[in-house]
Amino acid sequence: MKLSFIPHAVLLVFLAVISITQAQQPADAEENAREKKLLDDIEKVGWVREGAGDLGKVATVAIPKGYRFTHGSGTSRVLELFGNLPMSSASGMLTTEGFGPWIIFSYDESGHVKDDEKDKIDADELLQFKREEVQAANEERKKRGLNELALAGWAIPPRYNENTHTLEWALQVQNVKTGGISINYETRLLGRTGVMEVQLVCSPEELQPLLAEFQKILSGYSYVEGQRYAEFRPGDKVAEYGLTALVAGTGAVAAAKMGLFSKLGVFVAKLGKGIILVIAGALAGLKKLFGKLFGSRQPPGE
């Protein structure tokens, strides 16, 4: 169909789409520059790409092929680069190259946690409690100029494996400003003198494909000799809390620390999503207009 035969309203829609696309090009260049700088800053924290990662002298984790490991200070720096609070308790992080998912390790040496609450975990009550904790943590985030977070609900309710002494759950964490959702998949590996907290932070789309890989990675985790759960001895320090408190956390600082991380706050307009939505809307209107012009017939050039 020749351009001269395109209805005026349709031509305006086409021109609007072209104009929006052209306007996006400088924004894309700026976005690419920001992305490159972030990747450079991430690389500067220092990484180990083979062997095993040392998790604070209490445990080690094998570094899988395609992954890299950084120690506690590097972990805290990566979190800050993505607009999160620093994490002084971090023991290490595993991630792939680029902007891959995070597996964050931190050790809490507060004593041996008894698992006698394994059949008393109330997911609904815990979710409400954690939402209140997030609100408290947001006060600290606002002071630091960071976006507030909210809990959209459980991705996986809390569950305990008494054979491996592992507690796990997953939360949907929403960036209040951007609306972006990150999944914080939490695992607590009980040990003799404390608990290793492991957090998988990814997008909702990544969760199911990553679960099997995450479990395989955890099979490469081990407490050092003398720190395993079964090596508890009478006289060892016993934690003043149980499994329920491990899920809930305590206080605003703990709420900010225990899994409430977001990876989606830096590149909100990644791949020009806002422009894609505008173009999609324009094309939808265009199709509707063609429907009026041509009835039930297929419009030319669709």
C-alpha positions as CSV (number, residue, x, y, z in Angstrom):
1,M,0.0,0.0,0.0
2,K,1.4,3.4,-1.0
3,L,2.0,5.9,1.8
4,S,-0.4,8.4,0.1
5,F,-3.3,6.1,0.7
6,I,-2.7,5.7,4.5
7,P,-5.4,7.5,6.5
8,H,-4.2,10.7,8.2
9,A,-4.8,9.3,11.7
10,V,-2.9,6.1,10.9
11,L,0.0,8.1,9.5
12,L,0.1,10.1,12.7
13,V,0.4,6.9,14.7
14,F,3.2,5.7,12.6
15,L,5.1,9.0,12.9
16,A,4.6,9.0,16.7
17,V,6.1,5.5,16.9
18,I,9.1,6.5,14.8
19,S,9.6,9.7,16.8
20,I,9.5,7.7,20.1
21,T,12.0,5.2,18.8
22,Q,14.4,7.9,17.7
23,A,14.1,9.7,21.0
24,Q,15.0,6.5,22.8
25,Q,18.4,6.1,21.1
26,P,20.2,8.7,23.2
27,A,18.6,7.2,26.3
28,D,19.9,3.7,25.2
29,A,23.4,5.1,24.9
30,E,23.2,6.6,28.4
31,E,21.8,3.3,29.8
32,N,24.6,1.3,28.2
33,A,27.2,3.6,29.7
34,R,25.6,3.2,33.2
35,E,25.6,-0.5,32.7
36,K,29.2,-0.7,31.7
37,K,30.2,1.5,34.7
38,L,28.3,-0.8,37.1
39,L,29.9,-3.9,35.6
40,D,33.3,-2.3,36.1
41,D,32.5,-1.4,39.7
42,I,31.3,-4.9,40.4
43,E,34.6,-6.4,39.0
44,K,36.7,-4.1,41.2
45,V,35.4,-5.8,44.4
46,G,37.6,-8.8,43.6
47,W,36.5,-12.4,42.7
48,V,37.7,-16.0,42.9
49,R,36.6,-18.1,40.0
50,E,37.7,-21.6,41.0
51,G,38.2,-23.8,44.0
52,A,36.3,-23.1,47.2
53,G,35.0,-20.0,48.9
54,D,36.0,-19.5,52.5
55,L,32.9,-18.5,54.5
56,G,34.4,-17.0,57.7
57,K,36.4,-20.1,58.8
58,V,33.2,-22.0,59.8
59,A,32.3,-23.4,56.4
60,T,33.3,-23.5,52.7
61,V,31.4,-23.6,49.4
62,A,32.6,-25.1,46.1
63,I,32.7,-22.5,43.3
64,P,30.8,-24.1,40.4
65,K,31.9,-23.7,36.8
66,G,30.6,-20.4,35.4
67,Y,30.3,-18.8,38.9
68,R,32.6,-16.5,40.9
69,F,33.0,-15.8,44.6
70,T,33.7,-12.7,46.6
71,H,34.2,-12.4,50.4
72,G,32.1,-10.4,52.9
73,S,33.3,-6.9,52.1
74,G,32.9,-7.5,48.4
75,T,29.4,-8.8,49.0
76,S,28.4,-5.8,50.9
77,R,29.8,-3.5,48.2
78,V,27.8,-5.3,45.4
79,L,24.6,-4.9,47.5
80,E,25.2,-1.2,47.8
81,L,25.8,-0.8,44.1
82,F,22.3,-2.1,43.5
83,G,20.7,0.3,46.0
84,N,20.6,-2.0,49.0
85,L,21.8,-1.4,52.6
86,P,25.3,-2.6,53.3
87,M,25.6,-6.0,55.0
88,S,28.4,-6.1,57.6
89,S,27.5,-9.7,58.5
90,A,28.1,-11.1,55.0
91,S,30.5,-14.0,54.7
92,G,30.6,-14.2,50.9
93,M,28.6,-14.3,47.6
94,L,28.4,-16.5,44.6
95,T,27.2,-15.1,41.3
96,T,27.6,-15.6,37.6
97,E,29.3,-13.1,35.3
98,G,27.4,-9.9,34.4
99,F,24.2,-9.4,36.2
100,G,23.5,-13.0,37.3
101,P,21.5,-14.1,40.4
102,W,23.1,-13.7,43.8
103,I,23.7,-16.4,46.4
104,I,24.6,-14.6,49.6
105,F,26.1,-16.2,52.7
106,S,26.2,-14.8,56.2
107,Y,26.9,-16.5,59.5
108,D,25.1,-15.8,62.7
109,E,27.1,-17.2,65.7
110,S,24.3,-16.9,68.2
111,G,24.3,-20.5,69.3
112,H,22.8,-23.9,68.5
113,V,19.2,-23.6,67.3
114,K,16.9,-26.4,68.5
115,D,14.4,-27.5,65.9
116,D,11.6,-28.5,68.2
117,E,9.3,-25.9,66.5
118,K,9.4,-27.7,63.2
119,D,5.6,-28.5,63.3
120,K,4.5,-25.1,64.7
121,I,5.5,-22.7,61.9
122,D,2.6,-20.4,61.1
123,A,3.2,-18.9,57.6
124,D,0.3,-16.4,57.7
125,E,1.4,-14.9,61.1
126,L,5.0,-14.8,60.0
127,L,4.2,-12.9,56.8
128,Q,2.3,-10.2,58.7
129,F,5.2,-9.9,61.2
130,K,7.7,-9.6,58.4
131,R,5.7,-6.9,56.7
132,E,5.8,-4.9,59.8
133,E,9.5,-5.4,60.0
134,V,9.9,-4.2,56.5
135,Q,8.0,-1.0,57.3
136,A,10.4,-0.4,60.2
137,A,13.4,-1.1,57.9
138,N,12.1,1.4,55.3
139,E,12.8,4.2,57.8
140,E,16.5,3.5,57.5
141,R,16.2,3.1,53.8
142,K,14.6,6.5,53.4
143,K,17.4,8.1,55.5
144,R,19.9,6.7,53.1
145,G,17.9,7.9,50.0
146,L,17.0,4.3,49.0
147,N,13.7,3.1,47.5
148,E,11.3,1.6,49.9
149,L,10.5,-2.1,49.8
150,A,7.3,-4.1,50.4
151,L,6.4,-7.8,50.7
152,A,4.0,-9.0,48.0
153,G,3.7,-12.4,49.7
154,W,5.3,-15.8,49.9
155,A,6.7,-17.4,46.7
156,I,7.4,-20.5,48.9
157,P,6.0,-20.7,52.5
158,P,8.5,-21.7,55.3
159,R,9.4,-25.4,55.4
160,Y,12.0,-27.4,57.4
161,N,13.9,-30.5,56.4
162,E,14.9,-32.3,59.6
163,N,17.2,-34.7,57.8
164,T,19.5,-31.9,56.6
165,H,18.6,-29.5,59.4
166,T,17.7,-26.9,56.7
167,L,15.0,-24.3,56.9
168,E,13.8,-22.5,53.7
169,W,11.3,-20.1,52.4
170,A,10.9,-17.5,49.6
171,L,9.5,-14.0,49.6
172,Q,8.3,-11.7,46.8
173,V,10.0,-8.4,47.5
174,Q,8.7,-5.3,45.6
175,N,10.4,-2.1,45.0
176,V,7.7,0.4,45.9
177,K,8.9,3.1,43.5
178,T,9.4,1.0,40.4
179,G,7.0,-1.8,41.1
180,G,9.8,-4.3,40.2
181,I,9.7,-7.7,42.0
182,S,12.7,-9.7,43.2
183,I,12.5,-13.1,44.7
184,N,14.5,-13.6,48.0
185,Y,14.8,-17.4,48.4
186,E,16.0,-18.0,52.0
187,T,17.8,-21.0,53.4
188,R,19.1,-21.5,56.9
189,L,21.7,-24.2,57.4
190,L,21.8,-25.1,61.1
191,G,25.3,-25.7,62.6
192,R,26.8,-26.5,65.9
193,T,27.4,-23.0,67.1
194,G,25.1,-20.9,64.9
195,V,23.3,-20.6,61.6
196,M,24.5,-20.0,58.0
197,E,22.0,-17.7,56.3
198,V,21.9,-18.3,52.5
199,Q,19.9,-16.0,50.2
200,L,19.2,-16.5,46.6
201,V,18.1,-13.2,45.0
202,C,16.7,-13.4,41.5
203,S,13.8,-12.3,39.3
204,P,10.4,-14.2,39.5
205,E,11.1,-15.7,36.1
206,E,14.5,-17.1,37.2
207,L,13.3,-18.8,40.4
208,Q,11.9,-22.1,39.1
209,P,14.8,-22.7,36.6
210,L,17.3,-21.8,39.3
211,L,16.0,-24.0,42.1
212,A,17.6,-27.2,41.0
213,E,20.9,-25.5,40.3
214,F,20.7,-23.7,43.7
215,Q,20.2,-27.1,45.5
216,K,23.2,-28.5,43.6
217,I,25.3,-25.5,44.7
218,L,24.3,-26.0,48.3
219,S,25.4,-29.7,48.0
220,G,28.9,-28.2,47.6
221,Y,28.5,-26.3,51.0
222,S,29.9,-27.9,54.1
223,Y,30.7,-26.9,57.7
224,V,34.3,-27.4,58.7
225,E,35.0,-30.3,61.1
226,G,33.6,-29.5,64.6
227,Q,31.0,-27.1,63.3
228,R,28.3,-29.5,62.0
229,Y,24.9,-29.6,63.6
230,A,25.3,-33.3,64.7
231,E,28.6,-32.3,66.6
232,F,26.7,-30.4,69.3
233,R,27.9,-31.2,72.7
234,P,26.5,-30.6,76.2
235,G,27.8,-27.2,77.4
236,D,27.7,-25.6,73.9
237,K,25.8,-22.3,73.7
238,V,22.2,-22.8,72.8
239,A,20.4,-20.0,70.9
240,E,17.6,-18.2,72.7
241,Y,15.3,-18.6,69.7
242,G,13.9,-21.3,67.5
243,L,12.9,-21.9,63.9
244,T,10.0,-19.4,64.0
245,A,12.3,-16.5,65.0
246,L,14.7,-17.5,62.2
247,V,12.0,-16.8,59.7
248,A,10.7,-13.7,61.4
249,G,13.9,-11.9,62.1
250,T,14.1,-9.4,65.0
251,G,14.1,-5.6,64.7
252,A,14.5,-3.2,61.8
253,V,18.2,-3.9,61.2
254,A,17.6,-7.6,61.0
255,A,14.7,-7.0,58.6
256,A,16.9,-5.0,56.4
257,K,19.6,-7.7,56.6
258,M,17.6,-10.9,56.3
259,G,16.7,-11.3,52.6
260,L,15.2,-8.0,51.8
261,F,17.3,-7.2,48.8
262,S,16.4,-6.0,45.4
263,K,18.2,-6.4,42.1
264,L,15.7,-4.5,40.0
265,G,16.2,-0.9,41.2
266,V,19.1,0.1,39.0
267,F,18.0,-0.3,35.4
268,V,14.3,0.3,35.6
269,A,14.0,1.2,31.9
270,K,16.2,-1.7,30.7
271,L,15.6,-2.5,27.1
272,G,13.4,0.5,26.8
273,K,10.4,-1.2,28.4
274,G,8.5,2.1,28.7
275,I,8.9,2.7,25.0
276,I,7.8,-0.8,24.2
277,L,4.6,-0.3,26.1
278,V,3.9,3.0,24.3
279,I,4.5,1.4,20.9
280,A,2.3,-1.6,21.8
281,G,-0.5,0.8,22.8
282,A,-0.1,2.7,19.5
283,L,-0.2,-0.5,17.5
284,A,-3.3,-1.7,19.4
285,G,-5.0,1.6,18.5
286,L,-3.9,1.2,15.0
287,K,-5.4,-2.3,14.7
288,K,-8.6,-1.0,16.2
289,L,-8.7,1.8,13.6
290,F,-8.0,-0.7,10.8
291,G,-10.9,-2.8,12.1
292,K,-13.2,0.2,11.6
293,L,-11.9,1.0,8.2
294,F,-11.9,-2.6,6.8
295,G,-14.4,-4.4,8.9
296,S,-13.7,-8.0,9.5
297,R,-11.2,-8.2,6.7
298,Q,-7.5,-8.5,7.4
299,P,-6.0,-5.0,7.1
300,P,-3.2,-4.7,4.6
301,G,0.4,-4.5,5.9
302,E,-0.5,-5.8,9.4
